[in-house]
């Protein structure tokens, strides 16, 4: 049995736990509740209450949840604040409960302070006593999911995950605070059930609604059960490298899996077939789960543009987090939890409490904006200015960081932040320092700034924890502190073309240009002429960041840089300047760098498609040897991708596979290329067969759908035998001899049954949800606030006591 310190529970969570435990001890044989939560008024000093017809205050329970305070603080508070309250109440019985550990001597002191109200030491419960009751009542333990995370064993498991880029999130204080802040909603139970059922989960929603927080809580739950966590950072292909074909427990997490910038989204589009293949693999294996996050407005067009994904239908495992489903009670708990965890001055807390009904009913309410309202950036506000700040940011949440960015930091701090943003929000300290000095030098020459001594590290210290995070990896990777700041920069640069121009004119890395002007989105009509001229002048000075900070050979880094310049020259400058494009193409001697990054394959095919009718480029690419074309063919992930790519290079660039490999002779390299490609084609064809069989057998509900599958496989087989391997043994006999219409009818019937059972799932989720939170009390508070809100004499009906927010 776990030993809990209750540090992951906030005050409300802890009070509900105590109520359940005491009811287990004192409830009657019919399991009717003995104690109920009591909404105390000023100076009442009541957390839980048992009443009888003859005595209103038969048994009073005081609950003290001290997370950060020593026993001396507890003793001081109960003697100077609580004793007089109990004296006034004169309860028949008084029970005192705290999350702090208590030894016999400390219990004697507490009993003496509350004399004569505490009849026996057994009415004083500390941490060890609560754990003893939990051991005797495991059902209570199951109903308080946050409780599990306060176990030393579970916390140790979670904290052991020191992953690059997320090290700060596996810090004990941050982890416990996140759990205390988290408010359970129906989304949590729905996500949990969806993941359990489908093996993967897509969490979608608008910025700031809590996608990442929900994902983290789900991840912690799996780690608790001894799952190995694998965080995906750059591409879904990373999953392929770590997914084990055994019974081992693995949970995978890919935040913003479709990217944030247009270039990242284009990159994701190039891997849709990989995504489908990996999702299918995960569904077939036990003990493997995948959590994916994305913004709703990115997911919809992504699915719309991919026929393969539409057919696969990943939305069956989607959980949407929609703010309109947040009740007043949920929003109020989010606000109250953040106030409890904040270090705000008393006057600012009271201002938030006074404005709580307005904040929680506002159309622009999000958990992220509440996090900002209770963060360190507002501690210098006066009460009057704080109210204006809250109202202003609720009216225009895009400006949530505007005050801190424009008023609280220096120009040099802003140079550093803007440079970091232009590098896609995450980069090593060394590379950021180089890019920052390039910007600083530009400002010195162009705008007459004086270069301060060690300004980079001064700004880094100023901004750390407030605007950015620095992890503890050897590279000291630096990132913006949270997505809300990134959102602010998105809007800021959208409206501030002058600052965008200064970033680009001072750019050190090609990636900074990529970030602002993404290819393949009609950018030629958007980029001003003076910026095109700027790029022409500086292209030879721009360099590329090392991919994933991996050490590459000098030759490959050189080829990668040339390729980046090639893409930029063609798409961002002027595609009529063919000679420059051709000159850059001629500089690349070894194309093997393409297969190190699937996005390079995507970019190259885009370039070849756009330039297919350009005589000079066509002629140059046509002169390349077979290895270049085989790199493209070997990196396709479906037969249809392979067909499209082969048709491109065959029709426009004259590459004929059968002619090229007609005689292999003694060329060992060529023999190996032929063998590898033969295996690759066989593999992806068999994957198409497996995919068709599994879909028809388990999911298809439409009669005669198998006909299209068989026709497509026949087309694929004919293409392969005609253009690639005439003697390759390809058959899909497994799809014949099965009555697929009968399967479709059975699947349709099963779906109908499952649909009818959905009501049971909904009921289960509703029960789980209600077992954690009863919203009536918050709604009653809200209605009362509406009634008295206009009365100036009654705006003080909330008060703060021992870190607890007590309504009315």
C-alpha positions, 0 to 999 in steps of 0.5 A, a space after each residue: 500500500 502506498 504512503 501518501 503525503 497528499 502534496 498533489 492535492 489542493 485544499 478542495 481535493 484534500 477536504 473532499 478526501 477527508 470527508 470520504 474517509 471520515 464517512 467511512 469511519 462514521 457512516 451508518 450501515 446503509 452507507 449514508 453520509 455522516 459528514 457533509 461539506 459545509 460552506 462556511 461564512 466568515 469566522 465560522 471555522 467549519 470545513 465538514 459538519 454533522 448535524 442532528 435534529 437537536 444539535 446543529 453543530 453536533 460534530 464539527 471538522 476542521 481541515 488544515 492542508 499545509 503543503 509548504 508550512 512546518 508544524 510550528 505554523 500549524 500550532 500558531 494558527 490554531 492557537 491564534 485563529 481557530 480556537 476562538 471560532 470553536 469556542 463560539 460554536 461549542 460543538 458536541 464533538 470536534 475533529 481536527 485533521 491535517 495533512 502534516 505528520 503528527 507525533 504523540 507530543 504534537 497531538 497532545 499540544 493540539 488537544 490542549 489548545 482546543 480544550 475542552 472541545 477535543 475529547 480524545 487524541 483519536 479525534 486528531 488525525 495527521 498524515 499517518 492516520 489518514 494513510 491508515 484509514 485509506 489502507 482499510 478503505 481502498 475504494 476511497 483511494 480509487 475515487 481520488 485519482 490525484 491521490 495516487 500521484 502523491 505516493 513517493 513511489 509514483 512521484 519517483 517514477 515520474 521524476 525519473 523522466 529527464 527528457 530533453 526539452 521537457 526537463 523542467 516539467 519533471 521537476 518535483 515542485 512543478 509536477 506537484 503544482 500542476 497536479 494541484 492546479 488541474 481540475 477534472 472535467 468530463 474531458 479527462 474521463 472521455 480522453 482516458 476511455 478513448 485512449 483505452 479503446 483505440 490505443 491512440 488519442 488525438 486531443 484537439 482544441 483552440 490555444 490555451 484550453 488545456 490540451 497539454 495539461 490534459 495530456 500530461 495528466 494522462 501520461 503521469 497515469 501511465 508512468 504510475 503503472 510502469 509504462 515507459 514514456 517516449 516523447 516525440 519531438 520532431 517527426 512521427 518517424 521517431 516513433 518507428 525507431 522506438 516502438 518495440 515489437 513485444 509486450 513491453 509497456 510503452 506510451 508515446 507523446 507527440 505535442 503539436 504533432 502537426 506543427 505550429 508553422 506552415 513549414 512544419 505543417 507541410 512537413 507533417 503532410 509528407 508523413 501521413 502514410 507513415 502516421 497511418 502505418 504506425 497507428 495501425 501497428 500500435 492498434 495491433 499491439 498490446 501495452 502500446 499507447 499514443 497521445 497526439 495533440 494539435 490545434 483544431 484549426 490545423 487538424 481539420 484542413 490537414 485531414 481534408 487534404 489527405 485522402 489516405 487519412 480520411 479513409 483511415 478516419 483517425 477522428 474516431 480517437 479524437 477528444 475535442 476540448 471545447 471551452 463552451 463545455 466548461 461550466 461555471 463551476 469548472 471555470 471557478 475551480 480553475 481560477 480558485 486553484 490558481 489563486 491558491 497556488 499563487 504568491 499574489 499580494 492579498 489586495 490582488 487576490 481580493 481583486 481576483 475574487 471580487 471579479 471572479 463571476 465576471 472572469 468566469 462568465 467571460 467569453 474569452 476565459 481560458 485556463 491560460 489567461 487565468 495562469 497569466 492573471 495569477 503569475 509573477 508578471 502582475 505582482 507590481 500592479 496596484 489594485 486599480 491597475 490590476 482590474 484594468 489589466 484584467 478587463 483589458 486582456 479579457 477583451 483582447 487576449 491576444 495582448 496578454 503579454 503586451 504589457 510585460 513585453 513592452 514595459 517590463 524589459 529592455 530593448 536588448 531583452 526584446 532583441 533576444 526574444 524576437 531572435 528566439 522566436 524567429 528560430 522557431 522558439 527552441 534552439 541551443 544557447 550557443 546558436 541563439 547567442 550567435 544569432 543574437 549578436 548578429 541582430 545586435 551588430 545590425 542595430 549598432 550599425 543601422 540604428 545607432 545602438 551602443 553595444 553593452 558588455 555581456 548583454 546576451 547573458 544579462 538578458 538571458 538572466 533577466 528573461 529566464 523563468 519569466 519569458 523563457 526556459 533554459 534546460 539542463 542539457 549540455 547544449 543548454 537548449 532555450 525555449 519560450 516559456 509557454 505557448 501563450 507567449 508564442 501566440 503573442 509573438 504570432 500576432 505581434 509579428 503579423 502586425 509589426 512588419 518593421 520588426 519582422 524586417 529587422 529580424 530578417 535583415 539581421 538573420 544569421 540562419 536560413 531557418 529564420 527566413 524559413 520561419 517567416 516566409 514559408 515555401 509553397 504558399 504563394 509567397 512570391 506575391 507576398 515578399 516585398 522586393 526590398 526583402 528579396 534584395 536583402 536575401 540576395 545580398 546575404 544568402 552567402 552569409 546565411 548558414 543552417 542550424 545542425 539538424 537536431 543538434 547532431 554532429 554531421 560531416 562537413 560535406 553533408 552540412 555543406 550540401 544541406 546549406 546549398 540545398 536550403 539556398 537552392 530552395 530559397 533562391 527558387 521560391 523566394 527570389 525569382 524563379 525566372 533567374 534559372 542560372 542561379 538555381 542551376 549554379 546551386 544545383 551543380 554544387 551538390 555532389 552527394 545527394 545522400 543528405 536528402 534521406 536524413 530528413 524526410 522533409 528534404 525529400 518533400 521539398 525536392 519533389 516540390 521543386 522538381 514538380 514546379 521546375 518540370 517544364 524548365 529546360 535548364 533545370 530539367 537538363 541538369 537533373 536528367 544528367 544526375 546518376 541513378 543514385 539520386 533518383 533511387 533516394 527519392 524512390 526508396 523514401 516513399 511510404 505507399 504504393 500511390 506515393 511511389 507511383 506519383 514519384 516514379 511518374 514524375 521522374 520518368 515523364 519529366 526527367 527521363 529516369 527509366 528503372 528497368 533500363 537502368 537496372 537491366 544489367 547489374 554486372 559486377 557492380 556491387 553498389 548497384 546490386 545492393 541498391 536493387 536488392 534494398 529497393 526490391 525489399 522496400 517495394 515488397 514491404 509497402 505492397 504487403 502493407 497495403 494488403 494488410 491495411 485493406 484486409 484489416 479495414 474490410 474485416 473490422 471496420 468497413 460497413 458498406 457493401 461492395 467496398 472491397 471492389 475498390 480495394 481489389 482494383 487499387 491493388 491490381 493497379 499497384 501490382 500492374 505498375 510494379 511488374 510493368 515498371 519495376 520488377 517484372 518477376 516479383 511475386 505479388 499476390 493478394 489471394 488473402 482478399 479472395 474467398 472472403 464474403 466481404 459483404 457479409 463482413 460489412 453487414 456484421 460490422 454494421 450490426 456491431 456498430 449499431 450495438 456499440 452505438 446503443 452501448 454508448 449511453 452506458 459509456 456516457 453514464 459511466 463518465 457522468 458517474 466518474 465525473 460526479 464522484 469528483 465534483 458536485 457543481 451545485 454549490 458553485 452555481 449557487 455561489 454564482 447566483 448569489 453573486 449575481 443577486 448581491 454583485 451590485 451592492 457595494 456593501 456585499 462585495 466582500 463576501 469572500 475571504 481568504 483563510 489559511 490559503 483557502 478561498 471560502 465562499 460566503 
